[in-house]
Amino acid sequence: MSCSCIPRGISTYTGTGYGRVGFNAVYGMRVGDPSAVAYLVLGDAAQDHGDFLVYPLQPPPGMGWPLAMRVNFNADRISAIFVYRTDF
């Protein structure tokens, strides 16, 4: 899938729903990787919520809605990766 609203480095589109788009791999992180990978890749800009991280994304020019990437954890592993509109 190619879309200007999705950051470079994202691959393996898994579907949509409720204003979000799911992926199996983003920026070198993959579902199933240790949670430490997400912390290293996203760095200080990621907001830690315990069992998930939220990383703000810059929307492309001409798109007025805010975007974020959420990385969910389960048993210290990445269990899901989503890009979504934060105003939903």
C-alpha positions, 0 to 999 in steps of 0.5 A, a space after each residue: 500500500 502506498 499513501 502519503 499519510 503513512 511514514 516511510 519505512 512502513 511495510 506489510 499493511 494488515 487492514 483498517 478499522 475505527 480510523 486506524 491502519 494496522 501493519 506488521 512492520 514499521 521502521 524496522 520493528 516487527 510484530 513479535 519483536 521484543 518491546 525494547 526494539 520499539 523503545 530504541 527505534 522511536 526514542 524519546 518522542 514516544 509516550 510510554 503508557 506501560 503496555 503501549 507506546 504512542 508516537 506522534 506523526 507529522 501529517 503530510 501537507 494539505 491534511 489537517 488531521 493529527 496522526 499517531 502510531 501506536 505500538 502495543 505490547 504483550 508479554 514484553 513483545 510487540 503485539 500490534 502496530 497501528 497508525 491512526 487519527 488522534 482526533 477520533 
